[in-house]
């Protein structure tokens, strides 16, 4: 009888230990599963969502660029309608400036301290680090392209770049390099230089893309030749003569020589053409 009771107690003791071990294993599995979810699965999903958002935004800017470039060669008043199919962040339109200088006889003879150009900017909030803050990802264009469209490099003026300026946002910008057209007849002859620059004129920005559906109405609102705001008189070119003509553009990293011609020229003529693209934001609901 005594031996039977001892065996019964041992069985109960083993059963209790088994239940405790099972409970510990279940809790451990739950903790491991939760830790795995928060440390691996959720961040992977969040990175996937951010990559999808950035890809959609980049695709929209590429489509916007295509629509805008078709307007370059249309007459004033031509228009395009574009659906905004990016689904996160904000879209704004800005004016930025290039410091342009023209030199002859080893001295500046015509500076333009703020040659304006338009920029469309997506700002996408996120603190997920999928790129370093010091990097620039060129979606279209390259850091090695000259600051103006010339015979060197790509003839496509569009530049689309993505940066991470702070720890909690990403930024994409679309802007156009100026076109530079030069006719140079050689030493003793003439230089005729013209720059075509693209500005934006936007009535408003889109503050929150996920709050509604929007369209953009794009139109070629004006084309100006030698505007007075850049120092021209009565729409006439700036002219001079002399030795060793060159042109520089300054943007962030220092002056870059865009065009250089050595030797004497009997005449140097400079013109600027400004294409203004109007942008109207239409909220559908």
N, C-alpha and C positions, 0 to 999 in steps of 0.2 A: 504493500500500500504506500509506503514512504517513497519507494523508488518511482512509483507511478506519478505521484505528486511532483517529484523533482523533474521528471521528464515533461510533464504538462507545463510547468513553469518555464522550462527551457524553450519549449515550443512557442509559448506566448512571448517570451523575451525575443526570440529570433524573429517572430512576426512583427513585433513592434519596431525592432531595428530595421527590418526590411521596409516597413512603411516610412520610417524616418528617412532612410536612404533614398527611397523613391521620391519623397517630397523634396529633398535637397537637390536631386538630379533635375526634377521638373523646374524648380526655381532657378537653378543654374542655367538650364536651357533657355528659360524665358529671359533671364538677364543677358545671356549671350546673344539671343535673337534681337532683343531691343538695342543692345550696343551695336550689333551688326547693322541694324536698320538705320540708326542715326549716324554711324561712322562711315558707312559704305553706300548703302542703297539710296538713302535720301539725297546725299551729296551728288551721287551719280545721276539721279533723276533731275536735280536742280541744274547740274551742268548741261544735261541734255536739253532742258527747257531754255537755258540761256543761249546755247549754241543755235537752237531753232530760232529764237528771237533775233539774234544777230544775223543769221543767214537771211531771214525774211527782210530785215531792214536793209541789208546790203543789196538784196535783189530789187527792192523797191527803188533805192537810189540809182541802181543801174538802169531800171526802166525809166526813171525820171530823166536821167542823163540822155537816154536815147530820144525821148520826146523833145527835150530842149534842143539837142543838136539838130533835129530836123527843122526847128524854127530859125536857126542861124541863117539859112539860105532862102527863107520865105520873105515875103513883103511885110511891111509894118501893118499890124492888125491881124496877122495870122494867129491861130490859136490851136491848142490841144487840150483835151480833157483826160485826166489821169486819176484813177481810183487809188486811194491810199490803202494798200493792203498789208502794211506793217501793223502789228497788233499790240505793241508795247512801247512805252517811252514817250518822248515829246519831239516835235519837229519844228525848228525855227529857221528863219532866213536872216542872214547877216551880211553886212558890208565890211570887207577888209581892205587893206591897202598895201601896195607895193611901192617901195622907194626906187624910183627910176631916175637915172642920171645919164646925160649925154656929154661926152668930152671931145674936145678938139684942141690942137696946139697945146696939149698937156694940161688943160684946164677945163673946169666945168663951164659949159655955156648954156645948158638948158636942164634944170632939175625939175622933176615932178615928185614932190615928197609923199604924195598919197594917191597913186593911181588905183582907183577903187575897183574891186571885183566882188562878185556875189559868192556867197557860200551857203549851202543848205546843210544844217546840222541836226543829226539825230542824237539825243541824249537818252541813254537806257540805264535806269538804276539797277545796280546789282553789286553785291559785295563778294561774289564768287570769283576767285582768281583763276581765270583761264588764260590770261596773258600778263606779262610783266608790265609795270607802269612805265618803264623806260622804253618800251618797244613801240614801233609804229608798223601796223600791218596794212600794206597797200593792196586794197581790193582791186583798184584799177590805177594804172600808172606805176611809177617807181621813184625812189629817192634819188636815182641817178639821172632822171630826166632833167633837161634844162628848164629854167623857170618860164621860158617862152617857147612856143612851138616854132621851131626852125627846121633847117634841113637835117639837123642832127637828132637822133632819137626818134621817138614815136610822133606821128603827126596828129594823133588823137589828143585834144587838149584836156580831156576830162581827168581829174584826179579824185579818187575816192580813198580815203585813209581812215583806219580805225585806231583809236588810242584808248588808254585807260588813265585819264588825267588824275583821278583820285581813287581811293580804295573802295568807293561805293557806287561807281558809275563807269559806263563805257560811252565813247563818243565816236560817231562817224560823220565825216564831212565830205561833201561834194563841192568842188570848185573847178574853174577853168583857167588854164594857163593862157596868157595873152598870145595871139597870133602875131608873128613878126614877118612882114614882107619887105624884102630889100631888092632894089635894083641898083647895081653898082657897075658903072661903065669903065672902071679902072683908073689908074694913076693919071692925074690931069683932067679927069672927067667928072661925072656927077654921081651922087648917091641920093636915091629917093627911098626913104624908109617910112613905113607905116605900121602902126600897132593897132590891133583889133582886140578890145577888151570887153568882157561880158559882165554886166551888172544885173542884180536882181532888185525888183521893186515889189515887195510883199505887203499886203494889207494887214496881215496878222500871222500868227504862228498857231500850231496845233499843240495845246498844252498837255493833253492826255489822250493818246490814241485809243486806249481801251475803253473810253467812255462813249464812243459813238462811231459812226461811219462818215468818212470824209472823202471828198474829191478835190483835186487841184485843177483849177483853170489856168493854163499857161498861155501867155500871149506875148507876141513881139510888139512891145508898146512903143519903142522909138529906136531910131538910129541917128546918132549925132556924129558929125565930122568936125574935128578940131574945136571942141567946146571951150567956151571962155573960162570955165572953172579950172582948166589946166594951163592957162596962160596964153591961149591963142587969141588973135584979134581978127574979128570979122570972118571967122571960119577959115582963115588962111594958114598955110603951113608955116612952121618956124624954119628959117633958112640961115645959112652961114657958109663959110668956106675956110679952108685951112688944111693942116697936116694931121695925119694919124687920128682918125675918127673912131670912137668906140662908145658902146652903150653898156650900162650895168643895171642889174636889178638886185635889190637888197631885200631879203626875207629871212629873218631870224639868224641865219648862220653867217651872214656877211655878204658883201657885194659879189655878184657873179657876172663876169663879162659874157654878154649874150651875143654881141656882134663886134667885130674888130676889123678895121680896114686901114692898112698902112699906106703912107704916101700922101701927096697933096691932092686935094679935090677942089675943082673950081666952084662947085656948089654942093651943099648938103641940105636936104629938105626933109623935115620930120612932120608927120601927120599922125593923128590918133582918131580911130573910129570907135565909138561906144555903142554896143548893142545892149539895150535894156529889155530884160524879160520880166513881164509882170506876172505875179503869182497871186491868185485869189483862192482862199480856202473856203470851201462850201461844205457845211455840215448837213448831212442828209437826214439824220435824226439823233 
